[in-house]
Amino acid sequence: MKKDLKDIKFITLPGDRKIGTTVLSAKIPLPVEFSEGQDPNDIDFNSIVAGLIKVVAWTPENNNYKYYKDVLLELQPEVVKELNIAAISKSGKKEYEFAEELMLAVNHLSEAPESYVNLAVLYAQMTVDMHKSKDDIKADMYDDKILEILTQCINRHPKYAAAYSEISAFHMRHGNVEDARDALAKYVSLETDLKKKATAQGTLDSINKMLSSKDQIMYAYDKMMMGCADEAVDVINKYLAANEGCWEAFFIRGWAKRTLEDFKGAQIDLLESLRIDGKNAEVYNELSICARESGDVELAKSYLQIAVDLDPTDVIYLTNLAFLHLADEEFEEARELMEKSRTIDPEDPQLKYLMEEYEKHTGDKIGEVISEEVYTDEDFDELHRQEKEQNITHKEI
């Protein structure tokens, strides 16, 4: 843990010095916080305490760390309580850097389980605020600290229930549902407050039900990947009989029915999937196949165009649409889609086949990849700035 302690100076006392009942050793440099413009010879009690707090908070790797902690606790017997109150106050005012320093000092001085959880909660607040201010790098850094500090807590205090509750919430926020479930189950086994325990048990039951449903959907997906479409339909039928429908369930069943050439049934399921989640390119691609197999090529193109609009970098959608245009001798549209595909994956087998067919039907020879340079608004602003500096003007054409 590193921190720029620019306001801290380590001074060597000319001899042992006694403050109250505390003896400061002349053999160990003493950290003292100096404010701007303060006379180096002007050392008071508060400067020593402030220096010790910073060192205890930020430099646990210091060789004299235990000595500094002991001195601080001797000088200020109530320091843990006082720092904790101050830290909570500072976090409420969003003075996060100071709050972090105070909470770290509390944690290092006491190592009480509550101090770990309080610090994790502070990091969660900091993560949210950093995201709001668009500082995603710092947000991710503080987010990593949440799990780090909670892991330290359960390693040192394996029976402290609140830590598992916080870890569960952390994993749930990150979509790690299985890890969230495991941590919450541990919390339920340790919590002694019956009301909190019952609430957590209800959440745990919901997560287990969700995971059971997810397992069924993944099982159906695996069946599709193994080419067992009829078995996938059976799995989804059972799932939908016991659960509220989700887009994935209807999509997999629609995909399976399309594979089984039940195009009408497939379209019904796929459209239901879109009703639940209308922005899914995979579904539109499947609908396009159904429309084409049912003889409605124009509808197939429309569906594929939506898929391309939703995911313009997917070569499958681009080449599928290019194939339809090429089959209808719409060469200009097909060529445009092929060129876009070439900038993404020039080695795609479907693309190479389409290029050969295009050259065969048109007589045109497709040369090197045509690349496009994409400029952002910031790029244009910079170009205009450079032009002004160079006194360049454009003539109207």
Residue, then its C-alpha position, 0 to 999 in steps of 0.5 A: m500500500k503506497k501513499d505520497l507522504k509529502d507532508i511527513k518528515f521523520i525526525t530523530l530526537p536528541g534523546d528519549r522524550k516522555i509525553g505523559t506516560t509514553v516514552l518516545s525512543a531516540k533510536i527510532p525516527l518519529p513521523v511528524e506532519f508539517s503543514e505548509g510554512q510550519d517551522p521544522n523546530d515547531i513540533d507539537f503533540n497534534s503534529i506527532v499524532a497526525g504523522l503517526i496516523k498517516v504512517v499507520a494508515w499507509t505504510p504497514e511495510n515500515n520496519n518500525y510499524k509496530y512501534y508506531k502503532d503502539v505509540l499512537l495507542e499510548l498517546q491516544p487511548e481512544v484513537v480507534k473510536e475517534l478515528n472511526i467517528a471522524a471517518i464516517s463523518k468524512s465519508g458522508k461528506k464525500e471527502y473520500e481520500f481522508a475517510e479512506e486514510l482514517m478507516l485504514a488507520v482504524n483497521h490497522l490499529s484494531e483489526a476488528p472485523e467491523s473495520y474491514v466491512n466499513l472500509a469495503v462499504l467506503y470503497a463501494q461508495m467511491t466506486v459508484d462516485m468514480h463511475k458517475s464522474k466518468d473516472d472508470i480507471k479509479a472506479d475499477m481500482y476501488d472495486d478491486k479493493i472491495l473484494e481484497i479487503l473482504t477477503q482479508c476479513i474472512n481470512r482473519h475472522p472466518k466466522y464474521a457473518a457480515a463479511y459474507s453478506e458484503i461479499s455476496a452483494f459484491h459478486m451479485r453486482h458483478g454477475n457472479v451468481e454462483d459465488a454470490r449464492d455460496a457467500l450468502a449461504k455461508y452468511v445464513s449459516l453464521e447470522t444469529d439475528l433471526k430477522k436478518k437470517a430469514t430475509a437472507q434465506g429468502t434471497l438465497d432461495s430466489i438465487n437457487k431457483m434462478l440458478s436452477s433455471k439457468d442450468q436448464i437453459m444452459y443444458a438446452y443450449d448444450k443440446m443444441m451445440m451437440g445437434c440434439a434439437d429435439e431434446a433441446v425443445d423438450v428441455i425448454n418445454k419443461y422449463l417454460a412449464a415451471n418458470e416465467g419465460c425469458w428471451e433465452a428460453f424462447f430463442i433456444r426453442g425457436w432455434a431448435k424448431r428452425t433446425l427441425e424445419d418447423f419454421k412457423g413454430a420457430q418464428i412464433d418463439l423467436l418473435e416472443s423472444l424479441r418481445i421480451d428483449g427487442k435488441n438481440a441480433e441473434v434472434y433477427n438472424e434466426l428469423s431471417i433464416c426462417a423467412r428465407e426458408s418460407g420463401d419471403v426473401e425480402l423479409a429475410k433481408s429486412y431481418l438481417q439488416i436489423a441484425v447488422d444494425l445491432d451488431p455491425t461487426d459480426v461477419i456472419y450477419l454481414t455475409n448472410l445479408a451479402f449472400l441474399h443480395l448476391a442471389d438477387e443480383e443486387f451486386e452493389e449492396a453485396r459488394e458493400l457488405m463484403e468490403k465491410s466484412r473484409t475489414i473485420d475478417p478477410e479470412d472468413p470462409q463464407l466471405k471468400y466463397l461470396m467473393e468468388e461468386y461475385e467475381k464470377h457473376t460480375g466479371d469484376k476483380i476484387g483487389e486489396v482490402i478497402s479500408e476506411e478511416v473513422y474520425t471522431d468529433e475530437d479528431f475533426d476538432e484537432l484537424h480544424r485546429q491544425e488547419k487554422e495554425q497552418n493558415i489552410t483554407h478550403k475552397e468550396i466545390 
